[in-house]
Amino acid sequence: MITNIENFRKKLLFRSTHRGTKEMDLLLGGFFKENQNSLSENELLEFEKILEFTDKSLSDWLIFEKPNNDLTNFLISKKIKDFKIKP
């Protein structure tokens, strides 16, 4: 259970926009900025776990569409995959 959801969202926003690679900052940060208020507590906790993966693993999965069962097992993974960056 998340005790202070607003602080938790701020932490996830920072972590998703300061990944180390610009591509992951745009993809994960953009997704989180757009969806943070509509995500359930469980989805927020899953997103935190996804942020633990390396940029290489995430870019292989998101950009190069390489299968990764560890990532696709999260319920939130479909929402992240379906996210499109708006120009």
Residue frames as qw, qx, qy, qz and C-alpha x, y, z in Angstrom:
[[0.000, 0.888, 0.460, 0.000, 0.00, 0.00, 0.00],
 [0.388, 0.406, -0.009, 0.827, 1.24, 3.45, -0.93],
 [0.297, -0.576, -0.531, 0.546, 1.06, 5.82, 2.04],
 [0.070, 0.724, 0.032, -0.685, 1.52, 9.14, 0.18],
 [0.696, 0.458, 0.516, 0.200, 0.40, 8.72, -3.41],
 [0.286, 0.958, -0.008, -0.001, 1.36, 12.24, -4.53],
 [0.273, -0.768, 0.559, 0.152, 4.95, 11.86, -3.33],
 [0.697, -0.025, 0.694, 0.177, 5.08, 8.40, -4.91],
 [0.597, 0.725, 0.329, 0.099, 3.90, 9.84, -8.26],
 [0.063, 0.960, -0.264, -0.072, 6.55, 12.59, -8.02],
 [0.508, -0.503, 0.676, 0.180, 9.23, 9.97, -7.40],
 [0.698, 0.273, 0.636, 0.183, 8.07, 7.89, -10.39],
 [0.417, 0.900, 0.126, -0.004, 7.90, 10.97, -12.60],
 [0.127, -0.860, 0.472, 0.148, 11.47, 11.90, -11.75],
 [0.573, -0.280, 0.750, 0.176, 12.76, 8.36, -12.24],
 [0.667, 0.470, 0.567, 0.109, 10.93, 7.95, -15.55],
 [0.379, 0.921, 0.056, 0.068, 12.27, 11.22, -16.98],
 [0.075, -0.838, 0.540, -0.026, 15.87, 10.84, -15.77],
 [0.993, 0.019, 0.110, -0.047, 16.71, 7.40, -17.11],
 [0.545, -0.476, 0.505, 0.470, 20.05, 8.03, -18.73],
 [0.288, 0.119, 0.676, 0.667, 18.98, 7.76, -22.34],
 [0.257, 0.176, -0.040, -0.949, 16.84, 10.34, -24.06],
 [0.450, -0.088, -0.721, -0.520, 14.71, 7.67, -25.77],
 [0.411, -0.349, -0.818, 0.201, 13.67, 6.10, -22.48],
 [0.033, -0.275, -0.351, 0.895, 13.13, 9.53, -20.91],
 [0.359, 0.095, -0.303, -0.878, 10.72, 10.33, -23.75],
 [0.524, -0.147, -0.767, -0.340, 8.96, 6.97, -23.81],
 [0.449, -0.365, -0.753, 0.312, 8.61, 6.19, -20.11],
 [0.102, -0.270, -0.306, 0.907, 8.46, 9.80, -18.95],
 [0.313, -0.016, -0.364, -0.877, 5.94, 10.69, -21.66],
 [0.504, -0.301, -0.780, -0.215, 3.80, 7.70, -20.77],
 [0.372, -0.382, -0.661, 0.527, 3.88, 8.52, -17.09],
 [0.021, 0.152, 0.090, -0.984, 3.18, 12.23, -17.54],
 [0.417, -0.090, -0.474, -0.771, 0.13, 11.44, -19.65],
 [0.671, -0.255, -0.640, -0.273, -1.25, 8.60, -17.53],
 [0.247, 0.161, -0.723, 0.625, -0.10, 9.11, -13.93],
 [0.376, -0.078, 0.368, -0.847, -3.45, 10.30, -12.61],
 [0.809, 0.057, -0.186, -0.555, -5.43, 7.46, -14.18],
 [0.542, 0.242, -0.798, 0.106, -3.16, 4.62, -13.06],
 [0.792, -0.528, -0.226, -0.205, -4.34, 2.40, -10.23],
 [0.460, -0.754, 0.461, -0.090, -2.19, 1.84, -7.17],
 [0.877, -0.061, 0.450, 0.155, -1.25, -1.60, -8.49],
 [0.672, 0.662, 0.128, 0.307, -0.24, -0.10, -11.85],
 [0.030, -0.931, 0.298, -0.211, 1.90, 2.51, -10.08],
 [0.671, -0.523, 0.525, 0.009, 3.67, -0.25, -8.16],
 [0.859, 0.262, 0.373, 0.235, 4.19, -2.23, -11.37],
 [0.422, 0.869, -0.044, 0.253, 5.55, 0.87, -13.11],
 [0.342, -0.827, 0.439, -0.077, 8.04, 1.27, -10.28],
 [0.807, -0.194, 0.539, 0.143, 9.22, -2.30, -10.89],
 [0.723, 0.604, 0.233, 0.242, 9.52, -1.65, -14.64],
 [0.094, 0.959, -0.225, 0.145, 11.77, 1.32, -13.86],
 [0.651, -0.568, 0.494, 0.097, 14.23, -1.16, -12.29],
 [0.855, 0.300, 0.337, 0.256, 14.96, -2.67, -15.73],
 [0.415, -0.356, 0.311, 0.777, 17.93, -1.37, -17.68],
 [0.366, 0.642, -0.099, -0.666, 17.47, 1.04, -20.57],
 [0.129, 0.322, -0.843, -0.411, 18.87, -1.65, -22.86],
 [0.128, 0.241, 0.957, -0.102, 16.22, -4.18, -21.78],
 [0.285, 0.637, 0.460, -0.549, 13.47, -1.61, -22.07],
 [0.294, 0.614, -0.334, -0.651, 14.54, -0.32, -25.47],
 [0.020, 0.130, -0.946, -0.295, 14.90, -3.85, -26.82],
 [0.150, 0.421, 0.869, -0.215, 11.33, -4.54, -25.67],
 [0.228, 0.736, 0.349, -0.533, 9.72, -1.19, -26.57],
 [0.232, 0.724, -0.320, -0.566, 11.62, -0.05, -29.65],
 [0.189, 0.400, -0.830, -0.341, 13.01, -3.21, -31.20],
 [0.817, -0.050, -0.079, -0.569, 10.00, -5.35, -30.17],
 [0.401, 0.255, -0.869, 0.141, 12.14, -8.13, -28.74],
 [0.720, -0.478, -0.431, -0.261, 10.12, -10.45, -26.48],
 [0.148, 0.334, -0.662, 0.655, 10.70, -10.08, -22.77],
 [0.544, -0.451, -0.691, -0.156, 8.46, -12.21, -20.57],
 [0.392, -0.308, -0.509, 0.701, 9.68, -10.44, -17.44],
 [0.069, 0.123, 0.002, -0.990, 8.24, -7.19, -18.78],
 [0.426, -0.167, -0.549, -0.699, 5.11, -8.53, -20.47],
 [0.404, -0.333, -0.831, 0.187, 4.01, -10.24, -17.25],
 [0.026, -0.281, -0.385, 0.879, 3.12, -6.83, -15.81],
 [0.265, 0.685, 0.674, -0.078, -0.49, -5.78, -16.38],
 [0.055, 0.869, 0.021, -0.491, 0.64, -2.21, -17.15],
 [0.425, -0.272, 0.612, 0.609, 2.96, -3.38, -19.94],
 [0.354, 0.544, 0.679, 0.343, 0.20, -3.28, -22.59],
 [0.010, 0.958, 0.245, -0.146, -0.57, 0.35, -21.73],
 [0.327, -0.700, 0.369, 0.516, 3.11, 1.24, -22.02],
 [0.448, 0.034, 0.729, 0.517, 3.43, -0.63, -25.35],
 [0.251, 0.715, 0.619, 0.206, 0.31, 1.09, -26.71],
 [0.153, -0.853, -0.096, 0.490, 1.58, 4.56, -25.73],
 [0.603, 0.516, 0.260, 0.550, 2.55, 6.74, -28.64],
 [0.326, -0.408, -0.085, 0.849, 4.63, 9.88, -28.29],
 [0.306, 0.858, 0.413, -0.020, 2.71, 12.90, -29.57],
 [0.552, 0.320, 0.109, 0.762, 4.62, 15.30, -31.79]]
